[in-house]
C-alpha cells in the first residue's frame, strides 16, 4: 500500500478529501491550543477569567498609625507589565501617559514617605495599555511621637 499526498487532475477521491480534512482539523486544533495558551498567560492569577482590568495594587504596610518620622511603602500589582501611579495629596491617581500622580514601574514599587504633623494618604492604581485602570488602593500614614 502506498501512502502520501497525491494531487489528481480529476475530481478528488474520498480518501484525498479525508486526508485534507484530517490535516485541516489538526491545524485548527493546534491553532486553538495556541490561542488558549495565549489567553491563559494573559490571565495568570485570575482563575482563567478574561482580564479587562488591572489588579488592584497592594500597599505594604497597608497603613501606619505609629510611624515615627518616615515609612517606606511597597506598592505591588499582580498585573504583569503594568505601571503604578500614586498620589499623596488626597487626589485620585489616573493612568496613561498624562495621568495624575507619580508614575513608577511595578517592578520597583517602593515609595518613601516623610510623615509630618498631618496624616498622609497614599492612593495608588495600576494601569496598562489595553486594560482598564485598577480600583484605587488607599493607605493612611500618621505621625505618632515616640515620647
Secondary structure, DSSP 4 states (H G I P E B T S, - for coil): ---S----SSSPPHHHHHHHHHHHHHHHHHHHHHHHHHHHHHTTTTTTPPP-BPPPPEEESS-EEEESSEEEEEEE-SSTT-EEEEESBSPPP--STT-SSEEEETTT-EEEEE--SS-EEEEEEEE-TTSBPPPPEEEEEEE----
